[in-house]
Amino acid sequence: MQYVIIGSSAAGISAIEAIRTKDKTSKIIVISDEKNPLYSRCLISYLLAGTIDEKKIWYRPGSFFKDNKVEALLGIRAEKINAVKKEITLSNKEKLKFDKLLIATGASPKLEDIPGIDKKGVFPLRTIEHTIEIQSMLDKVKSVAVLGGGLIGLRAAYALKNRGKDVSVFVKSGSILSQIIDKDAAGLMQKRIEEKGIKIFTGVAAKEIIGAKSVNGVTFEDGSKHDCELVIIGKGVSPNIEIAKDSGIKTNWGILANEYLRTGVEDIFTAGDVSETNDIALEEGSINAIWPAACEQGRIAGLNMTGESETYEGSLAMNSIEFFGLPVISVGITRPKSDKYKEIVKKD
């Protein structure tokens, strides 16, 4: 038996651990385009803020792969899956056979489709490499523009304000955190953040990132301009489904998975931020791209790859955040898309 796992963040690591509880000897190969993947993605904004050091970001020891008898192909991309031949083509052009495959490719930052996005000084905030690159240029940065008012954008803004930078957040929608809290709660959070010196502009769309080779500002559709030396793109993430789509595996928003985390192709499983599974509140397929869901999906997928039949009931959208001493927790459906929902308690 040869298990292959594409992706080595929360879902992939949990799958390895689950497989090894049932199968101590079969070969496991993990493929990751990151060279140092054993870190907690949830903590990178704290690393950027300087509130933790790099030692605290690693959630598994460097010996993890060796301890679990895993062959780790790091810094390499899986580019194609041949489901019939049970074969994967890698970015180094090598081919790899599998008996059981887990696709745990995660998600990638959504990038603005605007001129100047490729200039020096423009970054998403998704990996430890992004964090290290941003940190390396902070000595030359006075002003930062954050494009996006979701979790990623605001965490980046908070981190860079903590580093003493002049930070402005530009939000295309009418309020911050529009995917996880209602407008009233967003207003309270915006007030607190602005009181601490971060400027927030809502209802504005970026037109162009300007500068020669490096960033020196952003222009907006309303004709305004903001001078800055650093731009953070915080527009959320998109699931990395391309390898599945190109291989005939059924996808929608994410890779479609049943209650056993199986795809529609025999012996191919999926877990994590790339997987479209049951949302308990919505009672339909969705992606709740949160760490606990990825870990649980990875665990169940790993067990089922060994022949178990454990079911995954689904997940809930949930987030817990705090900015400048104001905590917010949201769970389930926070912004209904229809009028069938009734608001029972607004203020307690």
SEKOLSE-672337 format. One line per 4 residues: number of its first residue (from 1); for each residue y, x, z of C-alpha. Coordinates in Angstrom, 2 decimals, decimal comma, always signed. Each point is the difference from the previous one (the first is absolute). Layout:
NUM> Y/X/Z | ...
***
This chain:
1> +0,00/+0,00/+0,00 | +3,46/+1,27/-0,91 | +3,05/-1,78/+1,39 | +3,36/+0,62/-1,66
5> +3,29/-1,10/+1,54 | +3,25/+0,07/-1,96 | +2,80/+0,30/+2,54 | +0,06/+1,59/+3,43
9> +2,54/-1,86/+2,09 | -0,83/-2,72/+2,55 | -2,57/-1,92/-2,06 | -1,75/+3,06/-1,40
13> -0,26/+1,75/+3,36 | -1,29/-3,15/+1,71 | -2,61/-0,40/-2,74 | -1,24/+3,57/+0,51
17> -0,38/-0,58/+3,73 | -1,82/-3,30/-0,57 | -2,40/+1,50/-2,55 | -0,90/+2,78/+2,40
21> -0,96/-2,50/+2,73 | -2,77/-1,25/-2,30 | -0,74/+2,90/-2,32 | +0,18/+3,49/+1,47
25> -1,30/+1,96/-2,97 | +1,00/-1,41/-3,40 | +2,76/+1,74/-1,89 | +3,56/-1,30/+0,31
29> +2,73/+1,18/-2,36 | +3,63/-0,95/+0,54 | +2,67/+0,38/-2,69 | +3,68/+0,14/+0,93
33> +3,09/+0,93/-1,97 | +1,55/+1,19/+3,28 | -0,81/+3,51/+1,19 | +0,32/-0,84/+3,70
37> -0,91/-3,68/+0,38 | -1,07/-0,28/+3,66 | +3,33/-1,25/+1,34 | +1,36/-3,32/+1,19
41> +2,25/-1,41/-2,69 | +1,56/-2,26/+2,63 | +1,56/+3,01/+1,73 | +1,75/+1,76/-2,86
45> +3,38/-1,62/+0,70 | -0,23/+1,28/+3,60 | -0,72/+3,46/-1,34 | +3,04/-0,32/-2,27
49> +2,10/-1,14/+2,95 | -1,06/+3,02/+2,02 | -1,33/-2,14/+2,86 | -3,52/+1,44/-0,42
53> -1,18/+3,34/-1,32 | -2,53/+0,51/-2,76 | -2,88/+0,59/+2,43 | +0,15/-3,64/+1,12
57> -0,28/-1,50/-3,47 | -3,63/+1,01/-0,55 | -2,36/-2,78/+1,04 | -3,21/+1,86/-0,77
61> -0,66/+3,74/+0,57 | +0,02/+2,44/-2,87 | -3,76/+0,39/+0,42 | -0,62/-3,72/-0,61
65> -1,58/+0,34/-3,44 | -2,18/+2,92/+1,07 | -1,04/-1,75/+3,21 | -1,12/-3,04/-2,00
69> -1,67/+2,02/-2,76 | +2,44/-1,21/-2,63 | +0,84/+1,86/-3,19 | +3,77/-0,41/-0,32
73> +1,60/+0,34/-3,43 | +3,66/+0,26/+1,00 | +3,00/+0,20/-2,31 | -2,11/-1,61/-2,73
77> +0,39/-3,43/-1,59 | -2,76/-2,37/-1,04 | +1,13/-1,09/-3,46 | -2,77/-2,21/-1,39
81> -3,05/-1,90/+1,20 | -2,94/-0,67/-2,30 | -1,71/-2,83/+1,87 | -3,00/-0,08/-2,35
85> -0,77/+3,72/+0,31 | +1,16/+0,06/+3,65 | +2,23/+2,92/-0,82 | +3,55/+1,03/+0,90
89> +2,21/+2,24/-2,11 | +2,30/+2,23/+2,05 | +3,40/+1,47/-0,82 | -1,64/+3,43/-0,37
93> -2,20/-1,58/-2,74 | -3,15/+0,27/+2,09 | -2,31/-3,02/+0,24 | -1,51/-1,26/+3,21
97> -2,98/-2,34/+0,47 | -0,23/-2,64/+2,71 | -2,54/-2,42/+1,41 | +2,54/-1,89/+2,11
101> +3,75/+0,18/-0,61 | +2,95/-1,01/+2,17 | +3,41/-0,38/-1,64 | +2,58/+0,54/+2,75
105> +2,84/+1,27/-2,16 | +2,74/-1,58/+2,11 | +3,45/-0,69/-1,34 | +2,94/+1,88/-1,50
109> +3,74/-0,44/+0,54 | +1,83/-2,42/-2,27 | +2,69/+1,99/-1,76 | +3,25/-1,39/-1,35
113> +0,03/-0,24/-3,79 | +3,50/+1,43/-0,29 | +1,51/+3,06/-1,68 | +0,02/+3,11/+2,18
117> -3,13/-0,80/+1,99 | -1,41/+3,43/-0,88 | +2,95/+2,02/+1,32 | -0,41/+2,57/+2,75
121> +0,68/-1,66/+3,33 | -1,71/-3,34/-0,74 | -3,09/-0,73/+2,11 | -2,31/-2,80/+1,05
125> -1,43/+0,21/+3,52 | -3,77/-0,44/-0,17 | -1,71/+3,33/+0,66 | +0,34/+2,98/+2,29
129> +0,99/+2,02/-3,08 | +2,98/-2,31/-0,57 | +1,03/+0,49/+3,62 | -0,21/+3,78/-0,18
133> +1,98/+0,08/-3,26 | +2,74/-2,20/+1,46 | +0,18/+2,12/+3,15 | +0,35/+3,17/-2,06
137> +3,31/-1,14/-1,49 | +1,61/-1,71/+3,00 | +2,24/+2,98/+0,79 | +1,81/-0,66/-3,29
141> +0,26/-3,78/+0,47 | +2,87/-1,86/+1,60 | -0,36/-3,50/-1,45 | -3,13/-2,00/-0,86
145> -0,46/-3,15/-2,08 | -3,13/-2,03/+0,74 | -0,91/-2,46/-2,74 | -1,99/-2,80/+1,59
149> +0,19/-1,86/+3,29 | -3,68/-0,46/+0,78 | -2,06/+1,86/+2,57 | -0,15/+3,23/-1,97
153> +3,69/+0,08/-0,77 | +1,11/-0,80/+3,54 | -2,41/+2,47/+1,56 | +1,38/+2,69/-2,28
157> +3,56/-1,03/+0,86 | -0,77/+0,11/+3,72 | -1,64/+3,41/-0,32 | +2,87/+1,53/-1,95
161> +2,62/-1,46/+2,32 | -1,92/+1,65/+2,83 | +0,45/+3,26/-1,94 | +3,76/-0,48/+0,12
165> +0,53/-1,16/-3,57 | +2,43/-2,62/-1,29 | -2,40/-2,74/-1,16 | +0,66/-3,06/-2,16
169> -2,65/-2,56/-0,93 | +0,32/-2,05/-3,19 | -2,07/-3,19/-0,23 | -0,44/-2,03/-3,17
173> -0,98/-3,17/+1,86 | +2,18/-1,93/+2,42 | -1,46/+1,44/+3,18 | -1,95/+2,93/+1,38
177> -3,73/-0,19/+0,78 | -0,26/-3,01/-2,30 | -3,79/+0,22/-0,27 | -0,76/-0,09/+3,71
181> +2,66/-1,94/+1,96 | +2,28/-2,99/-0,60 | +3,70/+0,25/-0,71 | +1,08/-0,70/+3,58
185> -2,17/+2,77/+1,40 | +1,11/+2,30/-2,82 | +3,61/-0,68/+0,93 | -0,61/+1,03/+3,61
189> -1,74/+3,19/-1,09 | +2,72/+0,84/-2,52 | +2,66/-0,41/+2,67 | -1,80/+2,42/+2,32
193> -0,55/+2,58/-2,73 | +3,64/-0,15/-1,12 | +1,19/+0,34/+3,60 | -1,81/+3,34/+0,06
197> +1,88/+1,31/-3,02 | -2,21/-0,78/-3,00 | +1,89/-1,91/-2,68 | -1,87/-2,84/-1,74
201> +1,05/-1,66/-3,25 | -1,95/-3,07/-1,15 | -0,04/-1,70/-3,39 | +0,62/+3,24/-1,90
205> -2,15/+1,55/-2,73 | +0,00/+3,67/-0,97 | +1,04/+0,71/-3,58 | -0,32/+3,79/-0,29
209> -0,59/+3,10/+2,09 | +2,64/+2,47/-1,12 | +0,41/+3,76/+0,07 | -0,80/+2,96/-2,23
213> -3,43/+1,26/+1,07 | +0,42/-1,01/+3,63 | +1,17/-3,29/+1,48 | +3,67/-0,45/+0,80
217> +0,17/-3,78/+0,16 | -1,22/-3,47/-0,94 | +1,80/-2,63/-2,05 | -0,67/-3,71/+0,41
221> +0,01/-3,06/-2,23 | +3,12/-1,37/+1,72 | +1,96/+3,07/-1,13 | +0,02/+1,79/+3,34
225> -1,05/+3,60/+0,58 | -1,40/+1,85/+3,00 | +0,20/+3,78/+0,30 | -3,09/+1,67/+1,47
229> -2,23/+3,05/-0,25 | -3,31/-1,75/+0,75 | -1,51/-3,28/-1,21 | -3,03/-1,61/+1,63
233> -1,86/-2,66/-1,96 | -1,36/-2,55/+2,48 | -1,15/-2,84/-2,22 | -3,48/-0,50/+1,38
237> -3,30/+0,95/-1,61 | -2,32/-1,08/-2,82 | -3,81/+0,24/+0,22 | -1,59/+2,75/-2,07
241> -2,23/-2,23/-2,12 | +0,21/+1,88/-3,32 | -3,34/+1,79/+0,32 | -1,72/-3,33/+0,69
245> +1,74/-1,90/-2,80 | -0,91/+2,68/-2,51 | -3,63/-0,17/+1,15 | -0,56/-3,73/-0,40
249> +0,20/-0,77/+3,72 | +1,76/-3,30/+0,64 | +3,52/+0,26/+1,35 | +2,88/-2,31/+0,77
253> +2,76/+1,38/+2,19 | -2,65/+2,31/+1,45 | -3,69/+0,64/-0,61 | -1,82/-3,26/+0,65
257> -2,51/+0,25/+2,84 | -2,45/-2,48/+1,48 | -0,80/-0,42/+3,69 | -2,24/+3,09/-0,11
261> +2,78/+2,12/-1,56 | -1,98/+0,15/-3,22 | +1,76/-0,11/-3,35 | -1,46/-1,95/-2,90
265> -1,92/+3,12/-1,06 | -3,28/+0,88/+1,68 | +0,13/+2,90/+2,48 | +3,80/+0,27/-0,16
269> +1,97/-0,94/+3,12 | +3,71/+0,00/+0,82 | +2,09/+0,20/+3,19 | +3,54/+0,62/+1,21
273> +3,41/-0,55/-1,56 | -1,49/-0,30/-3,49 | -2,34/-2,86/+0,93 | +0,76/-3,69/-0,39
277> -1,86/-1,80/+2,76 | +0,25/-3,25/+1,94 | +3,26/-0,71/+1,80 | -0,94/-2,11/+3,01
281> +3,32/-1,86/+0,16 | +0,49/-0,55/-3,72 | -3,71/-0,75/-0,54 | +0,11/+1,89/-3,29
285> -0,26/+3,51/-1,33 | +2,79/+2,39/+0,93 | +0,70/+3,59/+1,03 | +1,14/+0,65/+3,54
289> +0,79/+3,69/-0,30 | -0,24/+0,89/+3,66 | -1,92/+2,78/+1,73 | -2,31/-2,20/+2,16
293> -1,13/-2,03/-3,03 | -0,72/+3,17/-1,99 | -2,06/+1,45/+2,86 | -2,04/-3,18/+0,46
297> -0,59/-0,42/-3,72 | -1,06/+3,63/-0,31 | -2,42/-0,35/+2,90 | -1,65/-3,13/-1,42
301> -0,12/+1,37/-3,55 | -1,59/+3,20/+1,29 | -2,68/-1,91/+1,89 | -0,76/-2,20/-2,99
305> -0,28/+3,02/-2,27 | -2,97/+1,04/+2,16 | -1,70/-3,37/-0,47 | +1,47/-2,04/+2,84
309> +1,43/-3,49/-0,62 | +2,96/-0,19/+2,34 | +2,70/-2,47/-1,02 | +3,76/+0,52/+0,02
313> +1,75/-3,17/+1,15 | +3,41/+1,05/-1,25 | +3,33/+1,15/+1,39 | +3,42/-1,26/+1,00
317> +3,34/+1,36/-1,07 | +1,41/+1,64/+3,11 | +2,62/+2,55/+0,84 | +1,38/+1,48/+3,19
321> +3,22/+1,97/-0,26 | +2,86/+1,17/+2,15 | +3,43/+1,26/-0,98 | +2,45/+1,26/+2,62
325> -1,76/-1,78/+2,86 | -0,36/-3,38/-1,72 | -3,69/-0,82/-0,56 | -1,28/-2,53/-2,53
329> -3,54/-1,26/-0,52 | -0,94/-2,25/-2,91 | -3,40/-1,53/-0,73 | -1,29/-2,27/-2,73
333> +2,22/-2,04/-2,30 | +3,60/+0,90/+0,81 | +1,69/-1,37/-3,11 | -1,90/-3,03/-1,36
337> +0,05/-0,52/-3,76 | -0,37/-3,78/+0,26 | +1,33/-2,83/+2,18 | -3,39/-0,90/+1,49
341> +0,74/+2,22/+3,00 | +2,02/-1,28/+2,94 | +2,07/+2,11/+2,38 | -0,95/-1,06/+3,53
345> +1,80/+2,54/+2,21 | +3,04/+1,92/-1,17 | +1,41/+1,32/+3,27 | -1,68/+0,19/+3,37
***
